[in-house]
Amino acid sequence: MSSTATSRTTGARIRQFLLNDERGATAIEYAMLASGIGATIAATVFSFGSQLKTTFYDATASLL
């Protein structure tokens, strides 16, 4: 086998491996999902945080 044929075979093997390997894609999908959930939680806490604080302070003040 010549070196040109060997390099073509090696190149084909590498391409096939890269096309079949989906572990990195799955990790990226999980990271995107986790960041979306985190952003949603942060937005909810930010928008309702002061309202909840006022409600709890009023409830505490009425008990005293």
N, C-alpha and C positions, 0 to 999 in steps of 0.2 A: 504494500500500500504506500502511496506517495505521501509526502507531507501535506500537499494540497488537499488530498482526499481525507486525510486525518483531521485537518483543521475544519473542513466542511462538516465532518461527522461530529466533531467536538462542538462546533457552533450550533448544529442542529440539536444536540443534546442539551446544551445550555438554554436555548430558546424553549425547548419542550419543558424543561424544568421550571423556568420562569412562568410559563403559561399555566402550568398545573398547580403551582404553589399559591394557595389563597390564604395562608395564615396571616400575612400582613394585612390583607384587605379586611379580614374579620376583626383584627385588632383595631383597625382604623374605624370600622363601623361601630364597634363598642365604644370607642373614645368619643365619636360624634354623638352617640346616643347619651352617654353620660354627661357630656358638656351641654346638650340640650336640656336635659333634666335639671342640671345645676343652674342654668340660666333661668329656667322657669321658676325654680324655687327662689332664686335671688330676686327676680322681678316681683314675685308675690310678697315676699317679706318686705321689700322696699316700699311697695305700694300700700300695704296694709299695716306696716309696722307702727307708724305714728298713731293710727286710728286705734289699734289694739292697746297701745301704751296709754292713751287717753282713757279708754274704757276701763282698763284695769286700775288706773289711778283713781278714777271716779268711784269705782266699786270699793276700793280700799278706803277712800276718804269717807264714804258713807257708812262704813262699818265702824270707824273710829268715832 
